[in-house]
Structure formats: structure tokens, C-alpha cells
């Protein structure tokens, strides 16, 4: 793992297509020219990339120094106790992990899922059980080298607070959290938008999953509109009327602690450009922290 964070987009910015590119295998070289170092391949609506195409994208990523990750299908619900849903969860994760393997990615991002009519405690117990089943399935399929990153979520009705994700991840050393700062800001009504909030979050992570995994956590970042129920929609850095969060708080504390996470930007259409802004912000804070 590099001693500095990696930065990149979730999928392709609108500017990628406007530049005349049509194939995702062209994305790594394009991102490298922008100074970015990560790229998250999107399989949220299902895994539709074949082994040959994935291998070509992976080869381009290696050639250009781009770290790959994969977003697993959104359909996963780890809190479910229905056998059919539990089996589908496993299949979605295995499909994403196989794609990750061909892409040369070591990480897949996995959503937690809704609470539904279950109590919060029961939903968490089910989530623990389903995570164990997923890890066993990955091992059995020869995909144990793929790290599942459990994501913090943006709606209050969904399992995925910082505390819940850290509890789930703490159960097995092979797991990592995917800390989505925009989601946490949305589900807390804007309270993940200060230096103290980021410090408290990082302290929680170190306490529950240890310093090593905290240093190399996976992350999503975007500005997100929210209401009293949580997330509404992703914004761009430029068109945010004030929802936040501001990346400077994350950048400053990450630099101060010497963490080296992977930051994936999920802005709505300007994710590569905003990832560049995030990298610049971090580099400025790194200089300040070293003075």
C-alpha cells in the first residue's frame, strides 16, 4: 500500500464521453493524464462486463498506475433473513468479485441494506450472518483475495451508520469499511461536516477495527442533498448550494494522521474533475501538516 492516498472517480465523467471516448478501457490512461490514481468500475445495476473486456481494462490500469475497485450490485441486502435473498446476495458478491479479479481489482464495495420491518438489532444480527456467508463463499470460489468493503449508507432507514459498519467490519480481518462521507453527512443531517466530526469518526475506526485497517480504508466522497430522512441525490462540487460535506476536513485529518486510503469521488457527472480537486486539497493539507 502506498504511503499516500489514491484518488479517482466512480465510473466515467461526462467529460470522458465528450472527449470522444466510448470504451472504459480508455479510462485509465485518461485518468492518469489528469493525475489520478484510482478508478472504481460500476456494477451497481448488475455485473455486465465479460472476462475479456475486464482483462483489457485491468491491463490498461496496470500500465497507467491506476488502482481498480468494483462497486457490487445495489440489490444486495445484508440484513435480510429470507433464504432466496441471502442466496442472491452471495451470487451478486461472487459476480462482482469475479469481475474484480479480471479487472485486477482487490476491492469490491458492498451495500448493507434496509432494515425493513425488522428491529435494528435483528437486522444487524442478520447482517453479521450474511457477511460470514459471503466470506465463506468467496473462499470456496477461490476469491478470498478480494476484499469486501462494507459501505456506510445515506438513509436513516438503512443499516450503514459509521458505528454499524465498523461493528460488521471488526468481525473479520479480511473486511474493510467503505466510508462514504457524503452518506454519513446526509444521514446525520449535516453533522459530518466539521473537523471534530472527522476526528471522532477516525477515532471510532481506530478503536474498533485497528490502526492498520483504518489507515488503508476505502472511501467514497461527494456532496449530497438530503432531508430529514437522509440522502436525496448526489450533487457536484460546483452545484452544491450548501449541503456539503467539505472535503478539507477529511483531507486535513487524513494528512495529519498519515492515512493512505483510496478516495473514490461519486459526484453527479463531474467525478473525475472533482477527484482532482480532492487530490489538490489533500496535497495542500499534506504540506501544511509537514510544516
C-alpha positions as CSV (number, residue, x, y, z in Angstrom):
1,X,0.0,0.0,0.0
2,X,1.3,3.4,-0.9
3,X,2.0,5.9,1.8
4,X,-0.2,8.5,0.2
5,X,-4.0,8.3,-0.6
6,X,-5.2,7.3,-4.1
7,X,-7.9,9.4,-5.8
8,X,-10.2,8.6,-8.7
9,X,-13.8,8.5,-10.0
10,X,-16.7,6.1,-9.7
11,X,-17.3,5.3,-13.4
12,X,-16.7,7.9,-16.1
13,X,-17.3,11.6,-16.0
14,X,-19.5,13.3,-18.6
15,X,-16.3,14.9,-20.0
16,X,-14.9,11.4,-20.8
17,X,-17.6,10.9,-23.4
18,X,-17.4,14.5,-24.6
19,X,-13.7,13.9,-25.3
20,X,-14.7,11.2,-27.8
21,X,-14.0,8.1,-25.7
22,X,-16.5,5.2,-25.7
23,X,-14.7,2.3,-24.1
24,X,-13.9,2.0,-20.4
25,X,-10.5,0.5,-21.3
26,X,-9.6,4.1,-22.4
27,X,-10.4,5.4,-19.0
28,X,-7.1,4.5,-17.1
29,X,-4.9,6.4,-19.5
30,X,-7.2,9.4,-19.5
31,X,-7.3,9.4,-15.7
32,X,-3.6,9.1,-15.4
33,X,-3.1,12.2,-17.6
34,X,-5.3,14.0,-15.1
35,X,-3.0,12.9,-12.3
36,X,-5.5,10.5,-10.8
37,X,-4.5,7.1,-9.4
38,X,-7.8,5.1,-8.9
39,X,-10.9,4.0,-10.8
40,X,-14.0,2.3,-9.5
41,X,-15.8,0.2,-12.1
42,X,-19.5,0.4,-11.6
43,X,-21.6,-2.8,-11.4
44,X,-24.4,-1.3,-9.4
45,X,-27.1,-2.4,-11.8
46,X,-25.6,-5.8,-12.3
47,X,-22.3,-7.3,-13.4
48,X,-22.3,-7.0,-17.2
49,X,-18.6,-6.9,-18.0
50,X,-17.2,-10.0,-19.5
51,X,-13.8,-11.5,-18.6
52,X,-12.1,-10.4,-21.8
53,X,-13.2,-6.8,-21.6
54,X,-12.4,-6.7,-17.9
55,X,-8.9,-8.0,-18.6
56,X,-8.3,-5.3,-21.1
57,X,-9.4,-2.6,-18.7
58,X,-7.3,-4.2,-16.0
59,X,-4.2,-4.3,-18.3
60,X,-4.7,-0.6,-19.1
61,X,-5.0,0.2,-15.4
62,X,-1.7,-1.6,-14.6
63,X,0.0,0.2,-17.4
64,X,-1.1,3.6,-16.1
65,X,-0.7,3.1,-12.4
66,X,-4.5,3.1,-11.7
67,X,-5.8,1.1,-8.7
68,X,-9.0,-0.6,-9.6
69,X,-12.0,-1.4,-7.4
70,X,-15.6,-2.6,-8.2
71,X,-19.0,-1.4,-6.9
72,X,-21.1,-4.6,-6.4
73,X,-24.8,-4.5,-7.4
74,X,-27.1,-2.3,-5.4
75,X,-29.6,-5.1,-5.0
76,X,-27.7,-6.6,-2.1
77,X,-29.5,-6.6,1.3
78,X,-27.3,-8.0,4.1
79,X,-30.0,-7.5,6.7
80,X,-32.4,-10.0,5.0
81,X,-33.2,-13.3,6.5
82,X,-35.1,-14.7,3.5
83,X,-33.2,-17.6,2.1
84,X,-33.7,-16.6,-1.5
85,X,-32.4,-13.1,-0.9
86,X,-29.5,-14.4,1.1
87,X,-28.5,-16.7,-1.8
88,X,-28.9,-13.8,-4.2
89,X,-26.6,-11.7,-2.0
90,X,-23.9,-14.3,-2.3
91,X,-24.3,-14.6,-6.1
92,X,-24.1,-10.8,-6.6
93,X,-20.9,-10.6,-4.5
94,X,-19.4,-13.5,-6.3
95,X,-20.2,-12.0,-9.7
96,X,-18.6,-8.7,-8.6
97,X,-15.6,-10.5,-7.2
98,X,-15.0,-12.4,-10.4
99,X,-15.2,-9.1,-12.3
100,X,-12.8,-7.6,-9.9
101,X,-10.4,-10.5,-10.3
102,X,-10.3,-10.0,-14.1
103,X,-10.1,-6.2,-13.7
104,X,-7.1,-6.6,-11.4
105,X,-9.0,-5.1,-8.6
106,X,-8.5,-6.1,-5.0
107,X,-11.6,-4.4,-3.5
108,X,-15.4,-4.6,-4.0
109,X,-17.8,-2.2,-2.4
110,X,-20.9,-3.8,-0.9
111,X,-24.1,-2.0,0.3
112,X,-25.6,-3.1,3.7
113,X,-29.3,-3.0,3.0
114,X,-32.6,-1.8,4.5
115,X,-33.9,-2.5,8.0
116,X,-37.5,-3.0,6.7
117,X,-39.9,-4.3,9.4
118,X,-37.1,-5.8,11.5
119,X,-35.7,-4.4,14.7
120,X,-32.3,-2.7,14.3
121,X,-30.7,-5.4,16.5
122,X,-32.2,-8.2,14.4
123,X,-31.2,-6.6,11.2
124,X,-27.6,-6.3,12.5
125,X,-27.6,-10.0,13.6
126,X,-28.7,-10.9,10.1
127,X,-26.1,-8.7,8.6
128,X,-23.3,-10.4,10.6
129,X,-24.6,-13.8,9.4
130,X,-24.8,-12.8,5.8
131,X,-21.3,-11.3,5.9
132,X,-19.9,-14.5,7.2
133,X,-21.7,-16.5,4.5
134,X,-20.3,-14.1,1.8
135,X,-16.7,-14.5,3.1
136,X,-17.1,-18.3,3.1
137,X,-18.4,-18.2,-0.4
138,X,-15.5,-16.1,-1.6
139,X,-13.0,-18.5,0.0
140,X,-14.8,-21.5,-1.6
141,X,-14.7,-19.9,-5.0
142,X,-11.0,-19.1,-4.8
143,X,-11.7,-15.4,-4.5
144,X,-10.6,-14.9,-0.9
145,X,-8.0,-12.3,-2.1
146,X,-10.8,-9.9,-2.9
147,X,-11.6,-7.6,0.0
148,X,-15.3,-6.8,0.6
149,X,-15.7,-3.1,1.7
150,X,-18.9,-2.5,3.5
151,X,-20.3,0.9,2.8
152,X,-21.8,3.5,5.1
153,X,-25.2,4.5,3.8
154,X,-27.1,7.7,3.3
155,X,-30.7,7.0,4.5
156,X,-31.5,6.6,8.2
157,X,-33.8,3.6,7.5
158,X,-30.8,1.6,6.1
159,X,-28.2,-0.3,8.0
160,X,-25.0,1.6,7.5
161,X,-24.1,4.1,10.2
162,X,-20.4,4.5,10.9
163,X,-20.9,2.5,14.1
164,X,-22.8,-0.3,12.4
165,X,-20.3,-0.6,9.6
166,X,-17.3,-0.6,12.0
167,X,-19.0,-3.3,14.0
168,X,-19.6,-5.5,11.0
169,X,-16.0,-4.9,9.7
170,X,-14.5,-5.6,13.1
171,X,-15.8,-9.2,12.9
172,X,-13.2,-10.3,10.3
173,X,-9.7,-9.0,9.4
174,X,-10.4,-9.5,5.7
175,X,-13.1,-6.8,5.6
176,X,-12.6,-3.1,5.2
177,X,-15.1,-0.2,5.6
178,X,-16.1,2.0,2.7
179,X,-16.6,5.3,4.5
180,X,-18.9,7.4,2.4
181,X,-18.6,10.8,3.9
182,X,-21.5,12.2,1.9
183,X,-23.8,9.4,3.0
184,X,-22.8,10.0,6.7
185,X,-23.4,13.7,6.3
186,X,-26.8,13.1,4.8
187,X,-28.0,10.5,7.4
188,X,-26.9,12.8,10.3
189,X,-28.5,15.9,8.9
190,X,-25.2,17.6,8.1
191,X,-23.2,16.7,11.1
192,X,-20.3,15.0,9.2
193,X,-19.0,18.4,8.0
194,X,-16.5,19.6,10.6
195,X,-13.0,18.8,11.8
196,X,-14.3,17.4,15.1
197,X,-16.7,15.1,13.3
198,X,-13.9,13.6,11.1
199,X,-11.6,13.2,14.2
200,X,-14.4,11.4,16.1
201,X,-15.0,9.1,13.1
202,X,-11.4,8.2,12.7
203,X,-11.0,7.6,16.4
204,X,-14.0,5.3,16.3
205,X,-12.4,3.4,13.4
206,X,-9.1,3.0,15.1
207,X,-10.8,1.8,18.3
208,X,-13.0,-0.8,16.5
209,X,-11.0,-2.1,13.5
210,X,-7.5,-1.1,14.5
211,X,-4.9,1.3,13.1
212,X,-3.8,-0.8,10.1
213,X,-7.2,-1.2,8.5
214,X,-8.1,2.4,9.4
215,X,-5.0,3.7,7.6
216,X,-6.0,1.9,4.3
217,X,-9.8,2.2,4.4
218,X,-11.8,2.6,1.2
219,X,-13.8,5.8,0.8
220,X,-16.5,7.5,-1.3
221,X,-16.9,11.2,-1.3
222,X,-19.5,13.5,-2.9
223,X,-21.7,16.4,-1.9
224,X,-25.2,15.1,-1.3
225,X,-28.6,16.8,-1.0
226,X,-30.6,15.5,2.0
227,X,-33.8,15.9,4.0
228,X,-34.9,14.6,7.4
229,X,-34.9,11.0,6.1
230,X,-31.4,11.3,4.8
231,X,-29.9,11.2,1.2
232,X,-31.9,12.6,-1.7
233,X,-29.4,12.9,-4.6
234,X,-25.7,13.3,-5.4
235,X,-24.5,16.8,-6.5
236,X,-21.3,18.2,-8.0
237,X,-18.9,20.3,-6.0
238,X,-19.9,23.3,-8.1
239,X,-23.7,23.0,-7.9
240,X,-23.9,22.3,-4.2
241,X,-26.0,25.1,-2.5
242,X,-24.6,24.3,0.9
243,X,-25.3,20.6,1.8
244,X,-21.6,19.5,1.9
245,X,-19.6,18.0,3.2
246,X,-16.4,20.0,2.6
247,X,-13.5,17.7,1.8
248,X,-11.0,20.0,3.6
249,X,-11.9,18.5,6.9
250,X,-11.3,14.9,5.7
251,X,-8.1,16.0,3.8
252,X,-6.6,17.7,6.8
253,X,-7.2,14.9,9.3
254,X,-6.1,12.2,6.8
255,X,-2.9,14.1,6.2
256,X,-2.3,14.7,9.9
257,X,-2.7,11.0,10.8
258,X,-0.7,9.8,7.8
259,X,-3.5,7.6,6.5
260,X,-3.4,6.2,2.9
261,X,-7.0,5.4,1.9
262,X,-8.5,5.2,-1.5
263,X,-10.8,8.1,-2.2
264,X,-13.4,7.5,-4.9
265,X,-15.4,10.6,-6.0
266,X,-19.1,10.0,-6.7
267,X,-20.1,13.5,-7.9
268,X,-23.0,13.5,-10.4
269,X,-21.2,13.8,-13.7
270,X,-18.0,15.6,-12.7
271,X,-16.5,12.8,-10.6
272,X,-13.1,12.8,-12.3
273,X,-12.7,16.6,-12.1
274,X,-13.9,16.7,-8.5
275,X,-11.5,13.9,-7.7
276,X,-8.7,16.1,-9.0
277,X,-10.0,18.9,-6.7
278,X,-9.9,16.4,-3.8
279,X,-6.3,15.4,-4.5
280,X,-5.2,19.0,-4.7
281,X,-6.9,19.8,-1.4
282,X,-5.2,16.8,0.2
283,X,-1.7,17.8,-1.2
284,X,-2.2,21.3,0.2
285,X,-3.1,19.9,3.6
286,X,-0.2,17.5,3.5
287,X,2.2,20.4,3.1
288,X,0.6,22.2,6.0
289,X,0.8,19.1,8.2
290,X,4.5,18.7,7.5
291,X,5.5,22.3,8.3
